[in-house]
């Protein structure tokens, strides 16, 4: 059984995609001392993702059951943190069975970020005032020793400030679940990213600008910066701010891939938008509406024409925020580039390729 906070809720949505035949129990902000953890850990060989030690911090002060699965900033102080950690350690002591595997994912990623920015580090030694990964790994022999990966670039394993795993992060966790060591699991994940990114090699000779004004463009830019979306195969791609892309980038590049919200795109308006007027030879407008993505072809001083509609489901979208996961974003980019440069002919299917790769083990 796989037990944990919202990371497990999201993972369960992808269980078929990752070919995991097990029972999941996930709940947002689930503290390790919660009765549900105690209950479900009675199953044989549970795989437990230990949540942030601050989960339920308000409950420790208010004793209000509504605060049990929550995290509140007004209780972020050393005194409450120490109490939360002590309660968590007491509960973990009762989970110190040989058949239980503990994954301190939240602490691992938080400490990785702190180490990367130099927080809590003096003379090269890292020491948080309350919780440290080395301490819990030493105390709980049934924990998976994630600290062996400090020193590696782990940004591509996560997608947000809450440290939710990316598609690659969930593959890494799957490898741990299957019994790989952290180093083996990480190397498998690097190989997955390298292999998957090769599907974009077919566009390696194409030059184009990517820009936009909505959250989809911001997400793509973040995926690029974090290494979630591996761009080495797309050597002719340039990311540009919207104003620069619309008004000046056409001077050196003929092709524009542009993300916009439905309102900003003005698809149904007779009025020409700045995107419509921009003098690129080839333009493609990408608009996400709920669980579908619409692709519009456009030429200078003309309204866009719908060319393709891509449907999405739970396996290529995040659980919240109406946003693509890596699989969904890869499909969008692949379809867009196929429409721009391959007359709509698609040599590969990113969803199918990734599903085949993650199911190999």
C-alpha positions as CSV (number, residue, x, y, z in Angstrom):
1,X,0.0,0.0,0.0
2,X,1.2,3.5,-0.8
3,X,0.3,6.1,1.9
4,X,0.9,9.9,2.1
5,X,-0.2,13.4,1.6
6,X,-1.4,15.2,-1.6
7,X,1.7,13.8,-3.5
8,X,0.0,10.4,-3.1
9,X,-3.4,11.8,-4.2
10,X,-1.8,13.0,-7.5
11,X,0.2,9.7,-7.8
12,X,-3.0,7.6,-7.6
13,X,-4.4,9.5,-10.6
14,X,-1.4,8.2,-12.6
15,X,-1.4,4.6,-11.2
16,X,-2.5,3.1,-14.5
17,X,-0.2,5.3,-16.5
18,X,2.8,4.0,-14.4
19,X,1.4,0.5,-14.3
20,X,1.3,0.3,-10.5
21,X,-1.1,-2.4,-9.2
22,X,-1.4,-1.4,-5.5
23,X,-3.8,0.4,-3.2
24,X,-3.3,4.1,-2.5
25,X,-4.4,6.2,0.4
26,X,-3.6,9.9,0.1
27,X,-5.0,13.0,1.8
28,X,-3.9,16.6,1.4
29,X,-1.6,17.8,4.3
30,X,-1.7,14.4,6.0
31,X,0.5,14.4,9.1
32,X,2.5,11.3,9.8
33,X,0.8,11.1,13.3
34,X,-2.7,11.0,11.8
35,X,-4.9,7.9,12.8
36,X,-5.3,7.1,9.1
37,X,-1.6,6.5,8.8
38,X,-1.7,4.2,11.8
39,X,-4.7,2.4,10.4
40,X,-3.4,1.8,6.8
41,X,0.2,1.1,7.9
42,X,-1.1,-2.2,9.4
43,X,-1.1,-3.5,5.8
44,X,1.8,-5.6,4.7
45,X,4.9,-3.8,3.2
46,X,3.5,-0.2,3.2
47,X,5.4,2.4,1.3
48,X,4.9,5.7,3.3
49,X,5.6,9.1,2.0
50,X,6.2,11.1,5.1
51,X,4.6,14.6,4.8
52,X,5.9,17.9,5.9
53,X,6.4,17.9,9.6
54,X,4.4,21.1,9.8
55,X,1.2,19.4,8.5
56,X,-1.4,19.7,11.2
57,X,0.7,22.3,13.1
58,X,-2.5,24.4,13.9
59,X,-4.1,21.3,15.5
60,X,-1.3,21.0,18.0
61,X,-2.1,24.5,19.2
62,X,-5.9,24.7,18.8
63,X,-6.9,21.1,19.3
64,X,-9.6,21.7,16.6
65,X,-10.2,18.6,14.5
66,X,-10.7,20.9,11.5
67,X,-7.0,21.8,11.7
68,X,-5.7,18.3,11.7
69,X,-5.0,18.1,8.0
70,X,-3.8,21.7,7.4
71,X,-0.8,23.9,7.6
72,X,-1.0,27.4,8.8
73,X,1.8,30.0,8.5
74,X,0.7,31.9,11.7
75,X,2.0,28.9,13.6
76,X,5.4,28.9,11.9
77,X,7.8,29.3,14.9
78,X,10.5,27.3,16.5
79,X,8.4,26.3,19.5
80,X,5.5,24.9,17.5
81,X,7.9,23.4,14.9
82,X,9.7,21.5,17.7
83,X,6.5,20.2,19.1
84,X,5.3,19.1,15.6
85,X,8.6,17.3,15.0
86,X,8.6,15.6,18.4
87,X,5.0,14.3,17.8
88,X,6.0,13.1,14.4
89,X,9.1,11.3,15.7
90,X,7.0,9.6,18.3
91,X,4.6,8.3,15.6
92,X,7.5,7.3,13.3
93,X,9.0,5.3,16.2
94,X,5.8,3.2,16.0
95,X,6.3,2.7,12.3
96,X,9.8,1.4,12.7
97,X,8.9,-2.0,11.3
98,X,11.2,-4.0,9.0
99,X,8.5,-4.2,6.3
100,X,7.7,-0.5,6.3
101,X,9.6,1.8,3.9
102,X,9.6,5.5,4.8
103,X,10.2,8.1,2.2
104,X,11.0,11.6,3.6
105,X,10.2,13.3,0.3
106,X,9.1,16.6,1.7
107,X,12.1,17.0,4.0
108,X,14.4,15.8,1.3
109,X,13.3,18.4,-1.3
110,X,13.0,21.2,1.3
111,X,16.6,20.5,2.5
112,X,17.8,20.2,-1.1
113,X,16.4,23.7,-1.8
114,X,17.9,25.1,1.4
115,X,21.3,23.6,0.7
116,X,21.1,25.0,-2.9
117,X,20.5,28.5,-1.6
118,X,22.9,28.3,1.3
119,X,20.3,28.5,4.0
120,X,21.1,27.1,7.4
121,X,24.7,26.5,6.2
122,X,27.7,27.6,8.2
123,X,31.3,26.9,7.1
124,X,29.9,24.4,4.6
125,X,27.8,22.5,7.2
126,X,24.1,22.4,6.9
127,X,22.0,22.3,10.1
128,X,18.3,23.2,10.4
129,X,17.3,24.3,13.9
130,X,14.6,21.6,14.1
131,X,14.6,18.9,11.4
132,X,17.4,17.4,9.4
133,X,17.3,14.6,6.9
134,X,20.5,13.0,8.2
135,X,19.0,12.7,11.7
136,X,15.8,11.0,10.6
137,X,17.6,8.7,8.2
138,X,20.0,7.6,10.9
139,X,17.2,7.1,13.5
140,X,14.8,5.2,11.3
141,X,16.7,2.4,9.6
142,X,13.7,1.6,7.4
143,X,13.9,4.9,5.7
144,X,15.1,5.1,2.1
145,X,18.3,7.1,2.2
146,X,17.6,10.0,-0.1
147,X,20.4,12.1,1.2
148,X,22.8,10.1,-1.1
149,X,21.5,12.4,-3.9
150,X,22.5,15.7,-2.4
151,X,24.9,17.3,-4.9
152,X,22.7,16.3,-7.9
153,X,20.5,18.7,-9.8
154,X,17.0,17.6,-8.6
155,X,15.0,20.5,-9.9
156,X,13.4,18.4,-12.7
157,X,11.8,16.1,-10.1
158,X,9.4,18.8,-8.8
159,X,6.9,21.3,-10.3
160,X,6.0,23.8,-7.6
161,X,6.7,25.4,-4.3
162,X,4.8,22.6,-2.5
163,X,7.3,20.1,-3.8
164,X,4.8,18.1,-5.7
165,X,6.6,15.6,-8.0
166,X,6.8,16.1,-11.7
167,X,6.2,13.2,-14.1
168,X,9.9,12.4,-13.7
169,X,9.5,12.7,-9.9
170,X,6.8,10.1,-9.9
171,X,8.9,7.8,-12.1
172,X,11.7,8.2,-9.6
173,X,9.3,7.3,-6.8
174,X,8.1,4.3,-8.8
175,X,11.7,3.1,-9.1
176,X,12.1,3.4,-5.3
177,X,8.7,1.6,-4.8
178,X,10.0,-1.2,-7.1
179,X,13.1,-1.6,-4.9
180,X,15.8,0.5,-6.6
181,X,18.3,2.4,-4.5
182,X,18.0,6.2,-4.6
183,X,21.1,6.4,-6.9
184,X,19.8,3.7,-9.2
185,X,16.3,5.3,-9.3
186,X,17.8,8.7,-10.1
187,X,20.0,7.3,-12.9
188,X,16.9,5.5,-14.3
189,X,15.1,8.8,-14.3
190,X,17.9,10.6,-16.0
191,X,17.9,8.0,-18.7
192,X,14.1,8.3,-19.1
193,X,14.4,12.1,-19.6
194,X,17.2,11.6,-22.1
195,X,15.3,9.0,-24.1
196,X,11.9,10.8,-24.0
197,X,13.4,14.1,-25.2
198,X,14.6,12.4,-28.4
199,X,11.1,12.5,-29.8
200,X,11.7,16.3,-30.5
201,X,14.8,15.6,-32.6
202,X,12.6,15.7,-35.7
203,X,12.2,19.5,-35.1
204,X,15.9,20.1,-34.4
205,X,16.5,22.0,-37.6
206,X,13.5,24.4,-37.2
207,X,13.8,27.9,-35.9
208,X,10.9,29.4,-33.9
209,X,10.0,31.8,-31.1
210,X,7.8,30.7,-28.2
211,X,6.0,33.3,-26.2
212,X,2.6,34.1,-24.6
213,X,0.6,35.8,-22.0
214,X,-1.1,33.1,-20.0
215,X,-0.3,30.5,-17.4
216,X,0.5,27.8,-20.0
217,X,3.4,29.9,-21.3
218,X,4.6,30.6,-17.8
219,X,4.4,26.9,-17.1
220,X,6.3,25.9,-20.2
221,X,9.0,28.5,-19.3
222,X,9.2,27.1,-15.8
223,X,9.4,23.5,-17.1
224,X,12.3,24.7,-19.3
225,X,14.1,26.4,-16.5
226,X,13.7,23.5,-14.1
227,X,14.7,20.9,-16.6
228,X,11.3,19.2,-16.5
229,X,11.1,19.9,-20.3
230,X,14.4,18.9,-21.8
231,X,15.1,21.2,-24.7
232,X,18.5,20.1,-26.1
233,X,16.8,18.6,-29.2
234,X,15.1,22.0,-30.0
235,X,18.2,24.0,-30.7
236,X,16.3,26.5,-32.9
237,X,13.8,27.4,-30.1
238,X,13.9,30.8,-28.4
239,X,11.7,31.9,-25.5
240,X,10.8,35.6,-25.6
241,X,8.5,37.9,-23.5
242,X,5.2,38.6,-25.2
243,X,6.0,42.3,-26.1
244,X,9.3,41.4,-27.6
245,X,7.9,38.4,-29.5
246,X,5.0,40.4,-31.0
247,X,6.8,43.6,-31.9
248,X,10.4,42.7,-32.7
249,X,11.4,39.0,-32.8
250,X,9.9,38.7,-36.3
251,X,12.9,40.7,-37.6
252,X,15.2,37.7,-37.2
253,X,12.7,34.7,-37.1
254,X,9.8,33.7,-39.3
255,X,7.9,31.5,-37.0
256,X,5.9,32.2,-33.8
257,X,4.3,29.7,-31.3
258,X,2.1,31.8,-29.0
259,X,0.1,30.8,-25.9
260,X,-2.8,32.9,-24.9
261,X,-6.0,32.8,-22.8
262,X,-9.3,32.7,-24.6
263,X,-10.2,36.3,-23.7
264,X,-6.8,37.7,-24.6
265,X,-6.8,35.7,-27.9
266,X,-10.0,37.5,-29.2
267,X,-10.8,34.6,-31.4
268,X,-14.4,35.5,-31.9
269,X,-13.8,39.2,-32.2
270,X,-13.6,41.1,-35.5
271,X,-10.9,43.2,-34.0
272,X,-7.4,42.2,-34.9
273,X,-5.2,41.5,-31.8
274,X,-1.5,42.4,-31.6
275,X,-0.8,38.7,-32.3
276,X,-3.0,38.9,-35.5
277,X,-1.1,41.9,-36.7
278,X,2.4,40.6,-36.0
279,X,4.2,40.1,-39.4
280,X,5.5,36.5,-39.0
281,X,5.5,34.2,-42.0
282,X,4.0,31.4,-39.9
283,X,2.1,31.7,-36.6
284,X,0.4,29.3,-34.4
285,X,-1.9,30.3,-31.5
286,X,-2.4,27.8,-28.6
287,X,-5.5,28.3,-26.4
288,X,-6.4,26.0,-23.5
289,X,-10.1,25.7,-22.6
290,X,-10.8,23.4,-19.7
291,X,-9.8,19.9,-20.8
292,X,-9.0,20.7,-24.4
293,X,-6.3,22.7,-26.3
294,X,-7.2,24.5,-29.5
295,X,-4.5,25.2,-32.2
296,X,-5.1,28.2,-34.5
297,X,-3.1,29.0,-37.6
298,X,-2.6,32.6,-38.4
299,X,-1.0,34.9,-41.0
300,X,-0.2,38.6,-40.8
301,X,-3.2,40.9,-40.4
302,X,-5.7,37.9,-40.5
303,X,-7.8,36.3,-37.9
304,X,-6.7,32.8,-36.8
305,X,-8.2,29.6,-38.3
306,X,-8.8,26.6,-36.1
307,X,-6.5,23.7,-37.2
308,X,-6.6,21.1,-34.5
309,X,-8.2,20.2,-31.1
310,X,-6.4,18.1,-28.5
311,X,-8.3,16.5,-25.7
312,X,-6.8,15.9,-22.3
313,X,-7.6,13.7,-19.3
314,X,-6.2,12.9,-15.8
315,X,-3.0,11.4,-17.2
316,X,-1.7,14.6,-18.9
317,X,-3.0,17.3,-16.5
318,X,-2.2,18.3,-13.0
319,X,-4.9,17.7,-10.3
320,X,-5.4,21.5,-9.8
321,X,-4.9,24.7,-11.6
322,X,-6.1,23.7,-15.1
323,X,-2.5,23.1,-16.1
324,X,-0.6,20.5,-18.1
325,X,1.8,18.0,-16.6
326,X,4.9,17.1,-18.6
327,X,3.0,14.6,-20.8
328,X,0.3,17.1,-21.6
329,X,2.8,19.9,-22.3
330,X,4.9,17.6,-24.5
331,X,1.8,16.7,-26.5
332,X,0.9,20.4,-27.0
333,X,4.4,21.3,-28.1
334,X,4.7,18.3,-30.4
335,X,1.3,18.9,-32.0
336,X,2.1,22.6,-32.4
337,X,5.4,22.0,-34.1
338,X,4.0,19.3,-36.3
339,X,1.3,21.8,-37.5
340,X,3.9,24.5,-38.1
341,X,6.7,22.5,-39.8
342,X,5.4,19.0,-40.8
343,X,2.0,19.9,-42.4
344,X,0.3,18.3,-39.4
345,X,1.9,14.9,-39.8
346,X,3.0,13.5,-36.5
347,X,5.8,11.0,-36.4
348,X,5.3,10.2,-32.7
349,X,2.8,10.4,-29.9
350,X,4.4,11.8,-26.7
351,X,1.8,10.2,-24.5
352,X,2.3,6.8,-26.0
353,X,6.1,7.1,-26.0
354,X,6.2,8.1,-22.3
355,X,3.7,5.5,-21.2
356,X,5.7,2.8,-22.9
357,X,9.0,4.0,-21.3
358,X,7.6,4.3,-17.7
359,X,6.0,0.9,-18.0
360,X,9.2,-0.9,-18.8
361,X,10.0,-1.7,-15.2
